[in-house]
Amino acid sequence: MIVLGIETSCDETGVAIYDTVAGLRAHRLHSQIGVHAEYGGVVPELASRDHVRRSVPLIEGVVADAGLVLADVDGIACTAGPGLVGALLVGAAVAHGLAWARGIPVLGVHHMEAHLLAPMLEPDPPRFPFVALLVSGGHTQLVAVDGPGQYRLLGDTVDDAAGEAFDKTAQLLGLGYPGGPALARLAAQGCSGRHAFPRPMTRRPGLDFSFSGLKTAARQALATADGSEQARADIARGFEDAVVETLAIKAGRALHETGFQRLVVAGGVGANARLRAALAELPGAELYFPRPEFCTDNGAMIALAGALRLLAGERDARAVRARPRWPLAELAPFAWPRGGAPGAGCRG
């Protein structure tokens, strides 16, 4: 089955072709960083308008990259949520329009399920069960993945997501948008231990997260710093160390409580090198990451997740749907393909 995947949940337009026999055939991504940079964050209306402009040319390009024509596509998957409602509706409208015109099935995909399945695109994918650490600009969650579509939420953020805290702290440091990668680059020049920021909620039982207090600690440190570049770098390093250690502590705790050995890390913050290094030190853990280009939002993960559920017989009605809020636990289990999902060997 050849599936076209369309991702438009926020500020990146991603399109991909996934083949349930051959694996990932092609993918393209357009980032809206240039659109939102001058505003210091995502402007939902501008995001939606840019998705409108980019979706069809990207689809045409990725189909050609795969050595196909649109008539070769057997099904279409799009992000149905969570995300910005206007942006979601753009992708859903395009997907449903193409599916209706071609008489092929369409399926709305859960964005976070697609993230936690993204390591299945790699040559050495994880086996079920595993713990998933989903860490991005909008979500910080620990999920027990007992099988395909079988998800138990173990821990969630009670305020800001880790990626959101990265972006807001980067703004405090004058680093602009997007802030997370810029803060990590500045932190690489800083000295560890100069600032003893808290590791929130790690001294109490449970697997929930809280990162808003770290922003406050960074603001207070900045207010008393001498304004030098080194001082800013030290604050960035202290902040990053605190986030990374907090995530590692909670991930290790989740593995211990579930008895699982495998840990999947997905979402944009999963590309952070210091986080990867810290998680690699968890005793007895088997780590699985998508490649960095598949950590952030992308069409490949949507095409994969959609293909797996379409192959299992799921279909959407013709009504366009968008779910800005959509708990993972509401998803139904689905049958995993015999032999597993083909990996990421791109052709074309």
N, C-alpha and C positions, 0 to 999 in steps of 0.2 A: 504494500500500500504506500503510495506516494502522497505526502501531506505537506501542504503549505502552511507555515506558521507565521502569525502576525502579532507582534508585541507593541502596544501603544499605551502602557499603563501610566507613564509619567513623562519623562523628558528625553526618551530615546525611542526611535522608530527602528524596530528590528524585524527582519524578514528572513525566513530560511525554508529550505526544502529538506525534509527528512523522509528517507525510504526505509520501510520496516525490514527490507531484505539487505540493502546495501549500506544503511546508516545515513549519516549526514551528507547530503550532496552539495549543498552550497548555503552560504549565509551572508547577509549584509547588515550593516548597522549605521544609522545616522544619529549622531549625538547633537543635542540642542544646546550645548554649553554656550556657544556664541550668541544664541537667542536670549538666554537668561542671565548671562554674566553681569551685565550692567545693572541688573536689579538685585543681585546678591542672592538669588534663589529662584525657584521655579514659579513662573506666572502661569496659572492653569489655562487661561484663555489663549495665551501665546503658544503654549504647548499643543493644545488641540489644533490650532490653525496650522502649525508646522507639520503635525501628523497628516493633516489633509493634503498638504503640498507634497509630502515625501512618500506616502504609502504606495501609490500606484507605480511611480518610477522605480522604487526599490523592488517591488514585486516583479516587474518586467525584467529588471536586471538579474535578480536571483534565479528566476526561471531559466534565463539564458545561460547564466553561469553553470547551472546544473545540466546543461545540454538537453533541455526539455522545451516543450511548448505547454501552454496552460491546459490544453486538452489532455495532457498526460497526468494531471493532478487528480487524485482520487478523493481527496477530502481536504478541508480547510479548518485550521484551529486558530483561535484568537484569544487574547487575554480578556477574560470577562470580569476580573477583579482579583484582589483588591487593587485600588488605584484611584486616579483622578477621574471622576465620572465622565467629563467631556472627552478626555483623551481615550478612555475605554470605549466610548460610543463611536469614535472615529474608526478604530480597528474593527469593532464588531459590525459596523455598517458596511465597511469594505468587504469583510469576510462573508457576511450574509448575502450581499449583493452578488459577489462572484459565485458563491455556492448556488444561489437561486438560478442565476443565468446558466450555469453548467449542469444543474440537476444533480449535484453531489452533496454529501453530508457536510455539516458544519458543527463545530463544538467549541463552546466557551471554556477556557482553561483557567484553573486557579493559579494565580501568579506565583504563590509561595510553594505550591506543589511542584511547579515547573522548576523553581530554584533547587528544591531538595532532590529532584531527579536529575539535575544537570550533570552530576558526576557519572551518570550512566552513558554520557557521550564520550567518556574516556576509554582508552583501551583496556584498563583494569578497573572495571566498575565495582562498587560495593555489592555485597549480598545482603539480603534481609535476614534478620532485623538489624537496625542501627539507630543511633541517636543522631538527629540533625540539629545543628546549630545554624539557624537562619539569622543572619546579621547584616542589616542593610540600613538605608536611610529612613525607611518607614517601619521596619520590624526588627526586633531582637527576641527570638524565641528559641526554646529548646523543645524538640518534638521527638517522641518515641515513635519510630516507624516500624511497626510490627510486620507489615507486608504492604503490597501495592494498594494504596488508598486507605490504609489502616493507620490512622494518626492519633496520637494522644498528646495533647499539649501538656508539657511538664513545667514550663516556666515562660513568663512573658515580661515585657517591660511595663512598669507601672507609670512611667512618664515618657521621657524621650527615648527613642531608639539610639543605638550606639552610633550609627551613621549620622543621625541628626545632631547628636552631641558633638561629633567631629566637626560637622559643618558650622555649627554655631560657635564653637570655640575657635575655629579658624577665622571666623568673622571678627571675633574679639581681637585676634592677633593681626588683623588687617591683611589676611591672605586671600580674600576674594572667594569666588565661586568657580568650580566646586571645591569645597574646603578640605575634604578628607585627604585626598592625595597630596595637596599642598602642605597640610599639617604634618603628614608623615615624612615628607621631604625635609621640612624644617626640623622635625624631631630628630632626624638622623644626625644633625649637627649639634644636638644638645647633650648635656651630661645627665646621666641617670642618677637619681638620688638627691638632686638639688632641691626638688619640691616633693614633699611627702603627701601627695593627694590621697584621699580616702579610696578604699576599695568597697564600693557601696553594697550593702546587704550580704556581704560574704561571711559575717560573723554570726548570722542567724540562720536557722534552718530554712530550707526551701530553695527554689530554683528561679525565683523572679529576679528581675533586674531593675535598677534605677540609675540613671545617668545625669539627671538634672543638677544634682549637687556637685558633680564634677565641673560643670560649667561655672557654677558659683565659685568654686575653689580656684579655677583658672582666672576668673575675673579679679578675685582678691589678690592673687599672686601678681597679676599684671599691674594692678594699681600701686603696688609697693616696689615694683621692679625699676631698674635704672633706665629702661627704655632702649638698651643696647640690643643689637641683633642676637648676641649670645644669650642675653636674659630671655628674650622671646623664644629662642630655641630650647632653652632649659625648661621653660613652661610647657612648650609643646611636647617635649620628651616626657615630662612628668605626667602630663595628661594622657598621652598614648600608653605609657607604662601602666597607668591605673586602669584604663579600659581593657587593655590586653590581659592583664592579670585577673581582672574580674571575670572576663569571659572564660578564661582558662580554668579558673576555680570552679565556676558553675558547670562548665562542660564536663570536667572530671567528676564532679559530684553526680551529674546526670548518668554518666556511664556506670558509676558505682551503684546508684539506686536501681537502675534497670537491669544491671548485670550484663549489659551489652559490651562488646569490645570495639565495635566499629563506630567511628564518628565521621559524619559527613558535615562539611562546613561549606555553606553557600551564601550568596548575597554579596553585594559590593564590598563590604568590609572584609569579607573572606579573602580578598586579594592582598590585604595588609601583610607585609613580610614578617613583621615582628609578631603578629598574631599567629601566623603559621609556625614560626619557630617555637613559640610558647606552647602551642598545642602539641607539637612534635615531642615535647618532653613529658607528656602525660604518660604515666607508667602503664604499659600493656595495651595502649590504645592503637587501633589501626585507623589511620587517617585517610580521608578521601576528599579531595578538592577538585572542583572543575578548574580547567585552565583559566588564567586571569581574564581572558576575553569573555568567558562564560560565567564569571562571577557577577558582573553587572548585568542589567537587564539586556536581553538578547532574544532574537527570534528562534534560535536553535533550540533553546530549552522549551519554548512554547510548541514548536513543531514536534519535538520528541514526546512531551506529555500528551499533546493532542493525539498523536499517532497511536500511542499505547492505549488510550481510552477509546478512540475510534475503532481500533483493531478488536477491542473487547466488545464492540457492539453499541457503544454509547452514541447518541445523536441529540442535537438540539432541535427544538421546534423552530419554526421560521421567525418567531418573534425575536427581535434584537434585544439582548439583555446586557446590563452592566451592573456589577455589584461592588460599589466602593468599599464596603465592609463585607467580609466573607470568611467566617471561621473555617479553618482547615478541617475541624472535626465533623463538619457537615458533609464532607465528601464521602462517597460510597466506595467500598473496596472494588477492585477490578481484577480481571484475570491477567496474569503476567504471560507474555508470549513464550511459548516453548523455546528453549535455547537462549532466552534473555533478549535484551534489546541490542541491536547492532551498534557498534561504537561510532567514533567520529571521523572515520576516514573520508575526507572531502574529495569529491571528484568534480571535474569540470573547471 
